[in-house]
Structures are given as C-alpha cells and as structure tokens.
C-alpha cells in the first residue's frame, strides 16, 4: 500500500494550483502536508480522494494488489475541511449512522466507538447532542468518525483545529495509535510543533510547488541550516576579516561584535568556532537547533525570493 504522485499538475481556469508535483507516501507512515494558505495542499487532497483529477501527470495508489488513480472509498478515512456531522443528533447516533454506512454492525461499532471516546474523555457524553459540545470536543468526535471503520489510508485536514494544548496532545496519541495499527496517515496542519513530534516525513509546498521533502534531517539539509551558532565577541570585529574567516559558511552580522552562523549540521560547529576564534576573544556563545517552525519560515521566504528573482 503506497501512494505515488508523478509530475501532477492541476489547473483552475488560468491558475496553476499544483505544478509538476512528485512525491510518495509509504505504507504505515505519518506524512505531513505543510504550506501557507493557497499553497496547493487542498487541491492535492481533492485529487487524492478522487473529488478531482490531475490535468497532467498521474496518481497511483497501490491497494489490495491493484493500482488506483485515487484512494478507494472503502480504504479511506477522511476529515475534510468542511465538517459533516449532525448537530441535533447524539454522539452515539452520529457514529452509529456512519458506521452503518461502512457496513459495521452495531456491536462492533459500539466497541470501537467506546474505545476512542474513552481516549478523548467523551465516553460519558455519548448520549448528548453533538451541538452541546464545545468546538474542540466536536472536533474529537469528527476524528473518531474518520477512523471508526478502520481505513487503510487516513487524510486529516487540520486535525488540531480548535483544540487546547492538552487535547492537542491527545490527538498526538490518537495519531500514534493509528500508526501502530498500520494505517497510513496524511495530515495537513499549521501546528509545526505537533508535526515535528509526529511526522515520519513531510512535504512543504508553496505556490503549487514542492519546496522541501523528506524527514526532518533531510529537511534541515535542504534548507542548509540545522544548527544556529550565535557568537558575541568582547571587542568589535573587522567585517572583512569576518568574511574571510567564515568563507563557505552562511552567516549574518547582527552588530559589530555579534554574528549568527547557520550550519548545515552539528559537525560543522568545531570548524566554525576555530575560524571565529581567530577574530578575537569570544565573550558569549549559544548553539541551538532550528525547529521545524523556523525551517518552514526560512524555506518559504527563500522560495518567494527565488520566484521574484526569476520573474525579474
């Protein structure tokens, strides 16, 4: 069970929403789709679930020894951007109804429903109308509904939406359990700290294009920044000497005695420090790894700059 996207293009009138996109999603992994609003993530998801089709290229979904052009309905669990439960009905009525649509008998549906509602601290509220729940609790019911039929592929659009930090952690555990059960999870989210905890691999999109693709280490390598070294000298340095000392490194002078050096990996720290020590006495030194949020912002900024340069 694998999803392969080959040179996919999607157009709407004169807008090219997805541009020559290629990547794969492996069986049993948590794969994150990242990018700002309008990046093309929703267009991609609509093609994956079969709502629309590529104008060019192809999508191949390997399932049960067959190849499909989208994820088969019986194998799909989907949390769409526009939610679709019935507010006047109880949690139990909602979940029973959708379980029945998937051919799950009442006894098995109750077993699965109680399992997940207990995980989300909602078991004692299953006989309450959905509309009496907070937005965050309704979101948790939507998540339960998406996986009650134990699909092989799960696509979740903003699963952390409307949730406080405690319940975000519950969703982290929920997604981890889906992975343990062998489900392949594709999630679109803006909460970088949650994605960094969960995702085995990720794709960062901007303006329909793939900007970054891989696991966190590969993402760091592609951005060219894994570690930031902030160095403050006791006395001002000479800019020309700084340039010579850091030849081959990416850096930014914050003042006449403070510089930030961006390193592709931690193996470069000693080499950079050796060069910096030739400039004078180091008064203060800080080293930190860039988190996914910082990598995301830098990659989007760099991509926008490259597009503007190409257009000039």
Long-range contacts (C-beta under 8 A, 24 or more apart in sequence): 1-27, 1-61, 1-62, 1-63, 1-152, 1-153, 1-184, 2-26, 2-27, 2-61, 2-62, 3-48, 3-59, 3-60, 3-61, 3-62, 3-71, 3-153, 3-184, 3-186, 4-59, 4-60, 4-61, 4-62, 5-44, 5-57, 5-58, 5-59, 6-57, 6-58, 6-59, 6-60, 7-56, 7-57, 7-58, 8-44, 8-47, 8-54, 8-56, 8-57, 8-58, 8-59, 9-54, 9-55, 9-56, 9-57, 10-40, 10-43, 10-44, 10-47, 10-52, 10-54, 10-55, 10-208, 11-55, 12-43, 16-208, 17-43, 17-208, 18-43, 18-44, 18-47, 18-54, 18-208, 19-207, 19-208, 19-209, 20-57, 20-209, 21-57, 21-205, 21-208, 21-209, 21-210, 22-57, 22-210, 23-203, 23-210, 23-213, 25-184, 25-186, 26-184, 26-200, 26-201, 27-182, 27-184, 28-179, 28-182, 28-183, 28-184, 29-179, 29-184, 29-185, 29-200, 29-201, 30-175, 30-179, 30-185, 30-187, 30-198, 30-199, 30-200, 31-184, 31-185, 31-186, 31-187, 31-199, 31-200, 31-201, 31-202, 31-203, 32-186, 32-187, 32-188, 32-189, 32-195, 32-198, 32-199, 32-201, 32-202, 32-203, 33-186, 33-187, 33-188, 33-202, 33-203, 33-205, 34-188, 34-189, 34-190, 34-192, 34-195, 34-202, 34-203, 34-204, 34-205, 34-296, 35-204, 35-205, 35-206, 35-211, 35-300, 36-206, 36-300, 38-207, 39-205, 39-206, 39-207, 39-208, 40-205, 40-207, 40-208, 40-209, 41-188, 41-205, 42-81, 42-157, 42-188, 43-208, 44-205, 45-155, 45-157, 45-186, 45-188, 48-155, 48-186, 49-76, 49-78, 49-155, 61-153, 63-152, 63-153, 71-153, 71-155, 74-102, 74-151, 75-151, 75-152, 75-153, 76-151, 76-153, 76-154, 76-155, 77-146, 77-147, 77-149, 77-151, 77-153, 77-154, 77-155, 77-183, 78-146, 78-154, 78-155, 78-156, 79-142, 79-143, 79-146, 79-154, 79-155, 79-156, 79-157, 79-159, 80-157, 81-157, 81-158, 83-138, 83-139, 83-142, 85-130, 85-138, 85-141, 85-142, 85-145, 86-130, 87-129, 87-130, 87-131, 88-129, 88-130, 88-131, 89-129, 89-130, 90-126, 90-127, 90-128, 90-129, 90-130, 91-117, 91-122, 91-125, 91-126, 91-127, 91-128, 91-130, 91-133, 91-141, 92-126, 92-127, 94-130, 94-141, 94-145, 95-126, 95-141, 95-144, 95-145, 95-148, 98-145, 98-148, 98-149, 99-148, 99-149, 102-148, 102-149, 103-149, 104-148, 104-149, 109-148, 112-148, 112-150, 113-144, 113-148, 116-143, 116-144, 116-147, 116-148, 116-174, 117-144, 119-170, 119-173, 119-174, 119-177, 120-144, 120-167, 120-170, 120-174, 121-170, 135-162, 136-162, 136-163, 136-164, 136-167, 138-162, 139-163, 140-167, 140-170, 140-171, 143-171, 143-174, 147-178, 147-183, 150-181, 150-183, 151-183, 152-182, 152-183, 152-184, 153-183, 153-184, 153-186, 154-178, 154-183, 154-184, 154-185, 154-186, 155-185, 155-186, 155-187, 156-185, 156-186, 156-187, 156-188, 156-189, 157-187, 157-188, 158-188, 158-189, 158-190, 159-187, 159-189, 160-189, 160-191, 160-194, 168-194, 172-197, 172-198, 192-291, 192-292, 192-293, 192-296, 193-291, 193-292, 193-293, 195-292, 196-291, 196-292, 204-296, 204-299, 204-300, 206-299, 206-300, 206-303, 206-304, 207-303, 207-307, 209-303, 211-299, 211-300, 211-303, 212-295, 212-299, 216-292, 219-292, 219-295, 219-299, 220-264, 220-265, 220-290, 220-295, 221-264, 221-265, 222-299, 223-290, 223-295, 223-298, 223-299, 223-302, 224-250, 224-262, 224-264, 225-250, 225-262, 225-263, 225-264, 225-290, 225-295, 225-298, 226-263, 226-264, 226-265, 226-266, 226-289, 226-290, 227-262, 227-263, 227-265, 227-266, 227-268, 227-269, 227-287, 227-288, 227-289, 227-290, 228-260, 228-261, 228-262, 228-263, 228-287, 228-288, 228-289, 228-290, 229-260, 229-261, 229-262, 229-263, 229-269, 229-272, 229-273, 229-285, 229-286, 229-287, 230-258, 230-259, 230-260, 230-261, 230-284, 230-285, 230-286, 230-287, 230-288, 231-258, 231-259, 231-260, 231-261, 231-273, 231-276, 231-282, 231-284, 231-285, 232-257, 232-258, 232-282, 232-283, 232-284, 232-285, 233-257, 233-258, 233-279, 233-280, 233-281, 233-282, 233-283, 234-280, 234-281, 234-282, 234-283, 235-280, 235-281, 237-279, 237-280, 238-279, 241-278, 241-279, 242-279, 245-275, 245-276, 245-278, 245-279, 246-272, 246-275, 246-276, 249-275, 257-283
